[in-house]
């Protein structure tokens, strides 16, 4: 657990430095959320939860920062006023374009890292899939 946490923190920290140099204000850990909003938007939180396979609470926690940065806006769903729809602002689209412009550089950097360290992301992906299929509690029970 601790090693994967360290890897995640290191990638986040180093990605934040790259983002800053590129003029990107999107929080690193909100990149996939922003991409999903761009693809699905206008979209509800519930639809984002399903699309990203993340908790409602996690998605909800990220929204205030994205709203404050002016990257997304929200408005009531005309079909159901209780549901808020999230969509990118012009600034959000501009920021995603900046991120897209360095996507190939990230791909090369990750490929180089995996050439040095082995198939890190594949291994983590297989571990996640394995634990979803058979949780630790079942494995510990015998």
Beta strands, then each sheet from edge to edge (+ up, - down):
strand 1: 43-44
strand 2: 72-77
strand 3: 80-88
sheet 1: 1+ 3- 2+
end
